[in-house]
């Protein structure tokens, strides 16, 4: 299996979080549940799963969810395959 995104979902959390930190914790727990399920599924079909931590700076989706400074914006533009065109 090639390296890349294999599962993506977007849905409302099943409960109300009182802070951003709590909301992120809930999302991480749900992600781990999905990872365990996927790992068990692949082991049943004799595959293997390798989990890797991807640093925030390398996550292209971060540019859609976080305000970026000039340096991080240029890095994000490069990550998604665009280039900056200067008119001047």
Secondary structure as UniProt FT lines:
FT   HELIX           20..44
FT   TURN            45..46
FT   HELIX           56..58
FT   TURN            60..61
FT   HELIX           62..65
FT   HELIX           70..79
FT   TURN            80..81
//
